[in-house]
């Protein structure tokens, strides 16, 4: 009597198809290595985001209440707007926490008309 293989798990909808296609072509050992790497990478990115918040390099700026209606669909209303300096240029970012992770989304340059 032959045993049947366990069913393939359903992937989360948030994983892009090109990644799923690549994963499907891997053997079990490589998938285990990818899993360990992904866990380490996720921990490192979470620690980096936390360190960026603690560094105090960002200023939190107050948004007018009418701007809440203008939030992109993927930015929650609880998001703050922060100013990040990157390569001597300043940019606005939406920033919020999802569980233990800090998420950011680019908004706009602080001085869009400057020639810097």
Helices and strands as residue ranges (DSSP letters): H 17-24, H 28-55, E 59-61, G 65-70, E 80-86, E 89-98, E 101-109
